[in-house]
């Protein structure tokens, strides 16, 4: 089993920045992919950004140039640096990890962008 602990969400004004973190622990041999998804009220969960061991990073078009995903393999941690935040970025952000053929999800952290 793999446990994911997220942190870093909160309330921020438009144009502001936040950094999300997600630390994985448990029965981990190697992690192929780590990523962030988000779900706004009344909408489907969508990919925000993802980083894999072989294909690198990919981003949703709506966040390209504003968000940066990175991972620390030694700490089994993935980060999402979010800048120039917009009200449309308001959502619950979920960490996702793919390892040993299984996807794992974090509990979610709320990000609210509002003045």
Rosetta blueprint (number, residue, H / E / L):
1 X L
2 X E
3 X E
4 X E
5 X E
6 X E
7 X E
8 X L
9 X L
10 X E
11 X E
12 X E
13 X L
14 X L
15 X L
16 X L
17 X L
18 X E
19 X E
20 X E
21 X E
22 X E
23 X E
24 X E
25 X E
26 X E
27 X L
28 X L
29 X L
30 X L
31 X L
32 X L
33 X E
34 X E
35 X E
36 X E
37 X E
38 X E
39 X E
40 X L
41 X L
42 X L
43 X L
44 X L
45 X L
46 X E
47 X E
48 X E
49 X E
50 X E
51 X E
52 X E
53 X L
54 X L
55 X L
56 X E
57 X E
58 X E
59 X E
60 X L
61 X L
62 X L
63 X L
64 X L
65 X L
66 X L
67 X E
68 X E
69 X E
70 X E
71 X E
72 X E
73 X L
74 X L
75 X L
76 X L
77 X E
78 X E
79 X E
80 X E
81 X E
82 X E
83 X L
84 X L
85 X L
86 X L
87 X H
88 X H
89 X H
90 X L
91 X E
92 X E
93 X E
94 X E
95 X E
96 X E
97 X E
98 X E
99 X E
100 X L
101 X L
102 X E
103 X E
104 X E
105 X E
106 X L
107 X L
108 X L
109 X E
110 X E
111 X E
112 X E
113 X E
114 X L
115 X L
